């Protein structure tokens, strides 16, 4: 079977609230997560180009909600600019949608899909062996294969859905967000030492479906009854398949990266920059320093300190001052970073200004934001999410603070893990902080 016979099905149904301020264009306007920028490209472009490189060229977008549908269509169109064929689920299906699996079955049934479908969320990245997945599918012909990621038991406990499987990769069942004890009972460590480092498979949220089987499930009367209420993949459809005796298999992915919230977005960014997703390297610029994985756009002024930078992407036409240190970070086009600033594990979008001596750690900074700073009165951001066109005056200290677009933070503003959505929020907390001092 050729990859060109596979239909890529993109799930774009989230509201984008968890990913604020990455998804905020304004306080009352949320971008589709698919259109959020990541390392200089839209998130959905990374996925589409990655799958295209493996031979998948036909895609269907299931976009629940007007924002998802028309933002994606307005920016990506029908895939002409990416060299793929992209279409959208019928608008009339949106009110009928009762969950991710319901939407997929409805659309694959409507299309009468004959080939397999690769179902993927628009807020995650994946590195996997498509040829290996096709080989397994050709051998076992399972109606559904879920892609798994193998994580330490301590990380999976209370957070992910555990996949119960054996050496043959056939799935026996699922446990939703189990305790550590339950995980280690299901997967005893081979050395008998019960520890949090034992690696176990969890659902990565990517699915490979047999087309004719999907059409059959779409027409199943018993399943249609369930779909009147809800049919989500993890909570409903996968357990139902196991109950019915259908064969469900898992296939391990090499890497999976979640982009659904600020912390996961930055973690995935660092992993891509450090080479953790080899299949995505082809979409990064040619490295300026291959060993340190430093990528520089054309027209960017490079200081001597750049030879010590690591895992860094700097866009085009940037001006970087002397003494600037950048590690594990993405800098957009036309940014200005003044002398002595330090950028660590952060994302700065196009047109960002960072003043001298500023320190930005594990933070996201939006388009054309200004972070003013002087050596005598430096600004510090740690774990902060800064919206587009925000202006932060010198001496500010933000620790876990989320700032909505186009707000002004006065000189010396200090705050912790709070979300600032209006100028009134800023003034009230600034006055309170000054009174407390």
C-alpha positions in Angstrom: 0.0 0.0 0.0 1.4 3.4 -1.0 1.3 6.3 1.5 -0.6 8.3 -1.2 -3.6 6.1 -0.5 -3.7 7.3 3.1 -6.1 10.1 4.1 -4.8 12.4 6.8 -7.6 13.6 9.1 -6.9 16.7 11.2 -8.9 17.2 14.4 -9.3 20.9 15.0 -12.0 21.0 17.6 -10.5 22.7 20.7 -11.3 26.2 22.0 -7.7 27.2 22.5 -8.4 28.5 26.1 -5.7 26.3 27.7 -3.1 27.6 25.3 -3.5 31.3 26.2 -1.8 33.7 25.6 -0.4 31.8 22.5 -3.9 31.7 21.1 -4.9 35.3 22.0 -5.1 37.9 19.3 -7.2 40.0 21.6 -8.8 39.3 25.0 -12.1 38.3 23.3 -10.5 36.8 20.2 -8.9 33.4 20.3 -6.9 31.9 17.4 -7.3 28.4 16.3 -4.5 26.3 17.8 -3.8 25.1 14.3 -2.7 28.6 13.3 -0.5 29.4 16.3 3.1 30.0 15.3 5.8 27.5 16.3 9.4 27.8 15.3 8.4 30.2 12.5 5.6 28.2 11.0 1.9 27.6 11.8 1.5 24.4 13.9 -0.7 22.7 11.3 2.0 23.4 8.6 4.5 21.4 10.6 2.2 18.4 10.7 1.1 18.6 7.1 4.6 19.0 5.7 5.9 16.2 8.0 3.2 13.8 6.7 3.7 15.0 3.1 7.4 14.2 3.4 6.4 10.6 4.2 4.1 10.4 1.1 0.6 11.5 2.5 -0.8 14.2 0.2 -4.6 14.1 0.8 -6.0 15.6 3.9 -9.4 16.3 5.5 -9.9 18.9 8.2 -12.6 18.3 10.8 -12.9 21.8 12.2 -15.5 22.2 15.0 -16.4 25.9 15.5 -16.3 28.9 13.3 -12.9 30.1 14.5 -11.2 26.8 13.7 -12.9 26.3 10.4 -12.5 29.8 8.9 -9.1 30.7 10.4 -7.6 27.5 9.0 -9.3 27.9 5.7 -8.3 31.6 5.5 -4.7 30.8 6.2 -4.1 27.4 4.7 -6.8 27.4 2.0 -6.9 24.1 0.1 -3.3 23.3 0.6 -2.0 24.9 -2.6 0.9 26.6 -0.9 2.0 23.4 0.7 1.7 21.1 -2.3 -1.1 19.0 -0.8 -4.8 18.4 -1.4 -6.8 19.8 1.6 -10.5 19.8 2.0 -12.9 20.4 4.9 -15.7 18.5 6.5 -19.2 19.6 5.5 -20.3 22.6 7.5 -23.7 20.9 8.1 -22.0 18.2 10.1 -20.8 20.6 12.8 -24.0 20.7 14.9 -24.2 16.9 14.8 -20.7 16.4 16.3 -20.8 14.5 19.6 -17.0 14.0 20.0 -13.8 13.3 18.2 -14.6 9.7 17.2 -18.2 10.6 16.2 -16.9 13.3 13.9 -14.3 11.0 12.3 -16.8 8.1 11.7 -19.5 10.5 10.3 -17.1 12.0 7.8 -15.3 8.8 6.8 -18.8 7.1 6.4 -20.0 10.0 4.3 -16.9 9.8 2.1 -17.1 6.0 1.8 -13.4 5.8 2.5 -11.7 2.8 1.1 -8.1 3.4 2.2 -6.7 3.9 5.7 -6.9 7.2 7.6 -4.3 8.8 9.8 -6.2 10.8 12.4 -4.2 13.5 14.2 -4.8 16.5 16.6 -3.7 19.9 15.4 -2.0 20.8 18.7 0.6 18.0 18.7 3.7 17.0 16.8 4.8 13.4 16.2 7.9 11.6 14.9 7.0 8.0 13.9 7.9 5.3 11.4 5.1 5.4 8.8 6.6 2.4 6.9 6.6 0.4 10.1 3.0 1.3 10.8 1.9 0.4 7.3 3.7 -3.0 7.6 2.0 -3.8 10.9 -1.4 -2.8 9.5 -0.8 -4.9 6.4 0.0 -7.9 8.6 -2.7 -7.7 11.3 -5.4 -5.7 9.4 -6.7 -4.2 12.7 -9.7 -1.8 12.4 -7.9 0.7 14.5 -4.3 1.2 15.7 -3.5 3.8 18.2 -0.1 5.4 18.3 1.4 5.3 21.8 4.2 7.1 23.6 6.2 5.2 26.3 6.7 7.4 29.3 7.9 6.8 32.9 5.2 5.5 35.2 5.6 8.4 37.5 4.8 10.8 34.6 1.8 8.8 33.4 0.2 8.4 36.9 -3.0 10.5 37.2 -2.3 12.2 33.9 -2.6 9.9 30.9 -4.7 7.0 29.8 -2.8 3.8 30.2 -2.8 1.3 27.3 -2.8 -2.4 28.4 -1.0 -4.4 25.8 1.3 -7.4 25.4 4.3 -8.3 23.2 2.1 -8.7 20.2 0.9 -5.1 20.6 -2.7 -6.1 20.7 -4.6 -3.9 23.2 -6.4 -5.7 26.0 -7.9 -2.6 27.7 -7.4 0.9 29.0 -7.2 2.5 32.4 -8.0 6.2 32.5 -5.5 8.3 34.5 -4.5 5.4 36.8 -2.5 5.7 40.1 1.2 4.8 40.1 0.3 1.6 42.1 -2.2 0.5 39.4 0.3 1.2 36.6 3.0 -0.9 38.3 0.5 -3.7 38.9 -0.3 -3.7 35.2 3.4 -3.4 34.1 5.6 -4.9 36.8 9.3 -3.7 36.3 11.4 -6.5 34.8 14.0 -6.2 37.6 11.3 -6.4 40.3 12.1 -2.9 41.6 8.9 -0.9 41.7 9.9 2.5 40.7 8.5 5.6 38.9 11.0 5.1 36.0 9.4 2.0 34.5 8.3 3.0 31.0 4.7 2.3 30.0 2.5 3.0 27.0 0.0 5.8 27.0 -2.4 7.0 24.3 -0.7 9.7 22.1 -4.0 10.8 20.5 -3.0 9.7 17.0 -5.0 6.9 15.3 -4.7 4.8 12.2 -8.1 3.6 11.0 -9.0 1.1 8.4 -11.4 2.9 5.9 -14.0 0.1 5.3 -14.0 -0.6 9.1 -14.8 3.0 9.8 -17.7 3.0 7.4 -19.0 -0.2 9.1 -18.7 1.4 12.5 -20.5 4.5 11.2 -23.5 2.4 10.2 -23.5 0.3 13.4 -27.0 0.7 15.1 -25.7 0.1 18.6 -22.9 2.6 18.2 -25.2 5.2 16.7 -27.3 5.0 19.8 -24.2 5.8 21.9 -23.3 8.6 19.6 -26.5 10.5 20.4 -24.8 11.4 23.7 -21.0 11.3 23.2 -18.3 9.4 21.3 -14.8 10.5 22.2 -11.9 8.3 21.1 -10.3 7.7 24.4 -13.3 7.7 26.7 -15.8 5.9 24.6 -14.8 4.5 21.2 -11.7 2.6 22.1 -13.3 0.8 25.2 -16.3 0.0 23.0 -14.1 -1.6 20.4 -12.5 -3.8 23.0 -15.9 -4.7 24.5 -17.1 -5.8 21.0 -14.0 -8.0 20.5 -12.6 -5.9 17.7 -8.9 -6.0 17.3 -7.2 -2.8 18.4 -3.4 -2.5 18.2 -0.8 0.0 19.4 2.2 1.2 17.6 5.0 3.1 19.4 5.9 6.6 18.2 9.4 7.8 18.5 8.4 11.2 19.9 5.2 13.1 20.6 5.0 16.7 21.6 2.0 18.5 23.0 1.5 22.1 22.1 -1.8 22.6 23.9 -0.6 24.8 26.7 2.3 27.2 27.3 4.5 24.8 29.3 4.1 21.9 26.9 4.6 24.2 23.9 8.0 25.4 25.3 9.0 21.8 26.3 8.3 20.6 22.7 10.0 23.6 21.2 13.2 22.7 23.1 13.0 19.1 22.1 12.7 19.9 18.4 15.5 22.4 18.6 17.8 19.9 20.4 17.2 17.2 17.7 14.5 15.2 19.5 12.3 15.0 16.4 14.7 14.0 13.6 11.9 13.9 11.0 11.3 17.6 11.5 14.9 18.7 11.1 14.4 19.0 7.3 12.1 21.9 7.9 14.5 24.0 9.9 17.0 26.3 8.1 20.5 25.1 7.3 22.4 25.3 10.6 24.9 28.1 11.1 26.6 25.9 13.7 25.7 22.3 13.3 27.2 20.9 16.4 25.4 23.4 18.7 22.3 23.3 16.5 22.1 27.1 15.9 20.0 28.2 13.0 20.2 31.8 11.7 18.0 33.5 9.1 19.4 35.8 6.4 20.3 39.3 7.3 20.7 38.7 11.0 23.6 40.4 12.7 25.6 37.8 14.6 27.6 38.8 17.7 30.7 37.0 18.8 28.8 35.3 21.6 26.7 33.3 19.0 29.4 30.7 18.9 28.3 29.7 22.4 24.6 29.6 21.7 22.9 26.2 21.7 19.6 24.8 20.3 18.6 28.1 18.9 16.6 29.4 15.9 16.9 33.1 15.1 14.8 34.5 12.2 15.6 36.9 9.4 16.8 40.5 9.8 17.3 40.4 13.5 19.7 42.8 15.4 21.5 41.1 18.3 23.7 43.2 20.6 27.0 42.3 22.2 27.0 39.9 25.2 23.6 38.5 24.3 23.2 34.8 25.3 20.5 32.6 23.7 19.9 28.9 24.5 17.1 26.5 23.7 15.0 29.3 22.2 13.2 30.5 19.1 13.5 34.1 18.0 11.2 35.4 15.2 12.0 37.7 12.3 13.0 41.4 12.7 13.6 41.1 16.5 15.9 43.5 18.4 17.7 42.1 21.4 20.0 44.6 23.1 23.3 44.1 24.9 23.7 41.7 27.7 20.2 40.2 27.5 19.8 36.5 28.3 17.1 34.4 26.6 16.6 30.8 27.9 14.1 28.2 26.8 11.8 30.9 25.4 9.9 31.8 22.3 9.9 35.4 20.9 7.7 36.2 18.0 8.3 38.5 15.1 9.2 42.1 15.8 9.9 41.6 19.6 12.1 44.1 21.3 14.2 43.1 24.4 16.1 45.8 26.2 19.6 45.6 27.6 20.3 43.3 30.6 16.8 41.7 30.4 16.4 38.1 31.3 13.7 35.9 29.7 13.4 32.4 31.0 10.8 29.7 29.9 8.5 32.4 28.6 6.5 33.1 25.4 6.5 36.7 24.0 4.1 37.7 21.3 4.4 39.6 18.1 5.8 43.1 18.4 5.9 43.0 22.2 8.4 45.4 23.9 10.4 44.4 27.0 12.2 47.5 28.1 15.1 47.1 30.4 18.3 48.8 31.6 21.4 47.2 33.2 20.7 49.4 36.2 17.0 48.4 36.3 16.7 45.0 34.5 13.4 43.3 33.6 12.9 39.6 34.4 10.4 37.2 32.9 10.2 33.6 34.2 7.4 31.2 33.1 5.5 34.2 31.7 3.1 34.3 28.7 3.2 37.7 27.1 0.6 38.6 24.4 1.0 40.5 21.1 2.0 44.1 21.3 2.4 44.2 25.1 4.7 46.9 26.4 6.6 46.1 29.6 8.5 49.0 31.1 11.9 48.6 32.8 12.4 46.9 36.1 9.4 44.6 35.8 9.5 41.2 37.3 6.9 38.6 36.1 6.9 35.1 37.5 4.3 32.9 35.8 2.2 35.9 34.8 0.0 35.8 31.7 -0.5 39.2 30.0 -3.2 39.7 27.4 -2.4 41.5 24.2 -1.8 45.3 24.0 -1.5 46.0 27.7 1.0 48.3 29.2 2.9 47.3 32.4 4.4 50.3 34.2 8.0 50.6 35.4 8.8 48.3 38.3 5.7 46.2 38.0 6.0 42.9 39.9 3.6 40.0 39.8 3.2 36.3 40.1 1.1 33.6 38.6 -2.0 35.6 37.6 -3.8 36.4 34.3 -4.0 40.1 33.4 -6.7 40.8 30.8 -7.5 44.5 31.2 -5.7 47.7 32.0 -7.8 47.9 35.2 -6.3 44.5 36.3 -2.8 46.0 35.8 -3.5 49.2 37.6 -5.3 47.5 40.6 -2.5 45.0 41.1 0.2 47.6 40.6 -1.3 49.9 43.2 -1.8 47.0 45.6 1.8 46.0 45.1 3.0 49.5 45.7 1.0 49.8 48.9 2.3 46.4 50.1 5.9 47.6 49.6 
